[in-house]
Amino acid sequence: MERVVLGRTGIDVSRLCLGTMTWGSQNTEAEGHAQADMALDRGVTFWDTAEMYPTNPVKAETIGDTETIIGTWLARRGGRSRLQIATKISGAGQAAVRDGAPISGASMRAAVDASLRRLQTDYIDLYQLHWPNRGSYHFRQAWRFQPKVLDRAQIEAHMLDVLTTARDLVAEGKIRAIGLSNESVWGASLWLHLAQVHGLPRMASVQNEYSLLCRQFDTDWCELAAVEDMPLLAFSPLAAGLLSGKYAGDVTPDRSRRANTPELGGRITPQVFPAVAAYMGIAAEHRLDPCQMAIAFCLTRPFPCIPIIGATTLAQLDTNIAAADITLHADVMADIAAAHRLHPMPY
């Protein structure tokens, strides 16, 4: 497995990141451990989780269970230094975590300590803000997005509170780096500006959705990520399974994500299946596995990009990890570009 440096952190990570959000809901602890074993054996040492996981759906009674499963794996297997673990603090509006309280320096410190206990480790490599307090356009909110008109001084005070706490947590050895998730270009720019002006930790990365079906990142974010060396940790590179083709014909296989969330977080639209068919056709024409093509596409981007791969079964995980060895030739990329022009924003 190829390795890359995570932005300007100096942290060496695998080219693919293992997503774990199904561990504790769609996957049992034993299944999560089996996925962890396979990932490590194949060189995928960068793992992503969050305090609110598992998802599909998020439940108050299961909050933290995914981190706990990783922690029991670490307790049994050891070798913490082999891994680079990323987790996240939930923010405003997630009622199952701290009654939906917004992110603050104090809540971040408490959340870090709780995650460390569940993970059974004494440090987190990358600690991410799951979404900004001021809201965002992600998860299909772009269709009705209106920036919240808040006092800029209030926003900056919040950011400085978080960055100052991050500085202290780094000094204490509890986190190595801090990052963003579900953030905007404006927000990321302000985070970077304040860190530079005040000598505080720099936001290392951003975890936003990105796939053949969701390419909001390809314009302003693309420029910022490339110039500022802020890698995209691309979540849902298979568009919640749509790009595998398993939902083609509007079906819902047993044990699939769609069995629990029929609309796949707003991804099921009249436009999505024609788009999926186009990409499935490209994969078939070029004799590529559609999942591997979709993940390999993320690795071709003109900005630093680390796809987060997730799976329900070991067979799916095996296929997804193998995408790191796939090279998409010019004719494939040309066909993908043509399909994107025909199906630019299917959900």
N, C-alpha and C positions, 0 to 999 in steps of 0.2 A: 504494500500500500504506500503510495506516494505521500510525502509529508510536506507541510507548508508552515510558515510562521504566521501566527494569528496577528495580522496587522502590524502594529509597532510594539507589541507586548513582549516579544522575545519568546513567547510560548510556542513550542513546536507541537503541531496537532496533525492528525490524519486528514487526508484530502476529503474524506467523507465523515460525517458526524452521525452517530447513532441516536435516533429519536426514541424515547422511552414512554411516551404519554399513554400508551395502552396498557402498560404494566400495572395490574391491579384492577382493571376493568375487563377489557377484552382478553387480556392475558393474565394467567395466574402467576404467582411468585416463581414456581418451577419453570414456567415457560419464559418468564423474564430472565431468569438465571441462564437458561439455555441460549437465549439470544445474546446475552452478555458474553457467554463462553465463545460462541461462534464469532462475534464481532472482534473480540480480543485476538482469537486465533487467526483471523484474517487481517489483522493490523488496524482495525478501526478502534482507536483508543480515545477519540474525542466523543463524549457522550453528553446529551442534552436532556435536562429534565426541568421541573418547576415545582414550587411548593404546592400549587393547586392541582397537580396531576395525581391520579389519572383523569383523563377526559372521556368524553363519549359515554355518558354525560359527566359533567362535574357534579359531585355530590358532597355535601358537608361531611358526611360520614367517611368519605374516602380521601379527603384532602391529605396530602403528604404521603400517601401509600406508595407512590412510585419511588420517591426518594428512599422510603423505608426498604423497598425491595432491592434497590441498588446498595443500600447499607448492609443488608444481610448477605448479599453477594460478596461485598468487600470483606466482611467479617469471616466468611468461609474461604475465600480465595486469596485474600491478602494482595500485596503488591500495589498499593495505592499509587505509587510513583509511576506505574505503567500507564495511568489514565490521565486524561484532562477532562475534568467534570465541569459542566456549565449548568447552572440552575437559575431560577428567576424569582423575583418577588412580585406578587399580585398587587393590583392597584385599585383605584376607585371603581366601584360598581360590582365587584365580585363578592356578592353577599356571603358566600361560603367561607371566605377568608377574612378574618378580622371585621366582619359585618360590613364589608365593602369600603373600609377606610382607605383614603388615598395614601400614596407612598410619601414617606417623610424620612428624614435621617433616623429618627427614633424607631419607626416601624421597620426600616431596613436592618438596623442592628439586631432587633429582636428576631426578624425573619431569618437572617444569616445564622444566628445561634440555633434556631429551631432546625434549619436545614442541615447544619453540621451534625446535630444529634441524630437526625434520621439517617443521614448518609454514613454515619459512623466514621467520620473523617475529621481532621482538624483544619482543613483548608478547602476552599472552592477555587478552581482555576479561573472561571469567568462567571461573574455575578451580574445578571441582566435585570433591567426594569421591564416587566412583562408588557406594559403599555403605559403611555404618558398620562399623568393626572388630567391633562386638559382634553383628553379624548383623542380620537384618530379617525382616519378614513378607511382603515383596514377592515377586513371581514365584511365586505359588501356594504360598508357604510359610506363609500364614495358616492353612491347614488343620491344621498341626501346630506352630504357633508357640509357643515357650516362651521368654520373656525370659531371657537369660543373667544369672545372679546373679553380678555382678562387684563388686569393691570400688569404691564410688563415687569414692573418692579417686583410684584408678587411672584411671577414666574421665575425670575432670576433668583429671588431669595430661596425659593424651593430648590432650584437646581444647585445653588451653592450649599445648601443644607445637605443635600444628597452627596455632592462631590466631597464635601468636607468629611462626612461620615465615611465615605469610601476611602479617603486618604488614611483615616484612622484605622479602618479595618485592614487595609494593606499593611500598615505599620505593625499591626498586631499579628500579622500572618494569617488572618482568617480568609482573605480573598487575595487573588493575585492580580485580577483586572476586573474592570466594570464595563458593561455594554448595554446596548439599547435593544428594544424589540417593539414592533408595531409603531414605529416612529416616523416622523416626516422629515424632509430635508431641512425645513426651517428649524425644527426642534433640534436636530442633530447639529446643525451649524451653531446654534446658540450654546449647546452643551460644549462643543469644541472650543468656542470662543472664550467662555467663562473659565474653562480648565486652563487655557493658555494664559489668560490675563492674571489669574490668581494662583498659578502654580499648583494646580490640583490634578488628580488622575484624569487621564484622557479617555473618553469613551472609545473602546477598542473595536467594537463591531456592532452590527445591527442585525437582528433576526426578524425579517419580514417575509411574507408569503411570496413565492416566486415559482413559476412553472411555465410550461408551454401555453397554458390557459390563463395565466395571471402574470402579466409582464409590466405592471406599473413601475417597476424598478428601472426600466430600460431608458429613462430620460434623465430627469434631474438627479435622481438618486444614483444613477450610473456614473455621472460625472463626479459627484461628491465622493462616492466610494472609491473611485479610481484615483482621484487627486489626493484625497486625504488618507488613502490606504486603510479604509474602514471596511473590512470584509462583510459581505452579506452571508449570513447563515440562513440559507434558503429553506424555509419550512414548506411542507406540502409540495415537494417537487413532482409528485404524482397526482396532484390536485385531489387529495383525499381518496385516491384509488381510481379516479375517473380515467386517467391516462393508462391504466393497466388494461382497459377494455372490459373489465368484469361487470360493469354496469350498462354496457352497450345494450340497446333495446329496452332501456329503462327497467332493467331487472334489479333485484336485490338479493344477492346470495346470502345464505346463512352465515352467521358469525362475521359478516362484513361490517364495516363502519356504518354503512347506510341502514343496516338493520336496526340500529339504535337512533340514528339521526337521518331520517328519510330525505331531507333536503340538503344534506351535507353542508350545513352552514351557509345555505343560500347559493350553493354551486349548481343545483339542479334548476336549469332554465330551459326554455324552448330552443335556445341557441347552442346549448352545450353539447348535445349529442352529435349534431353535424360537425362541430369542431373536433370532437373526439374521433369521429369516423375519419376525418381528414388525416389526423396524426397516426391513427391505426393503419391507414392505407399507406402512408409513407414508410412506417416500420415494416409492413409486409413486403412492399416493393423492394426495399433494400435488405431484406432478410435480417432484420434486427428485432430483438425483443423490445416491445413497446416501452416497458418500464426502464430498461437499460438505456434506450434512446432518450427518454425524457430526462433521466438523471444525468446522462452524459452531456446533454444539451446545456445543462447548468454549468458544467465544467468548461464550456467554450466561451463564456461571457467575457466582454472586454473590461470587466471589473473583477476584483477578487471575490470568489463565490465558493462557499462550502455547502453543498446540499446536505440537508438533514434527512436521512433515510429512516423510515419506520416500517414495521411489518407486523402482521398477526401471526404468521407461521415462519418456521425456520426455512422452508423452501423459498418463501418470498424474500426473506432476508438474504439468503444465498444469492438469489438473482440480483437483488439490488446492489449488494456489495460488488458484484462482478462488473457493474456499470463503470467502475473506476478504470477498467482496462479497455473500455470501448473508445475508439476514435471515430468521430463522425466526419466523413469526407465531404468535400465541397458540394457534391451533388445532393447529398442528404440535407446539408445546411440550406441549399437553394430551395429545396422543396419545403423545408420548414418555414423559410422566410415567406414563400408564396402563400402557404396555409395561414400564416399569421396575418397577412394582409386581408385575407378573406374572412378570418374569424378573429378580429383584434381583441375583443373583450366579451367573451361569451357568458360571463356571469359577473 
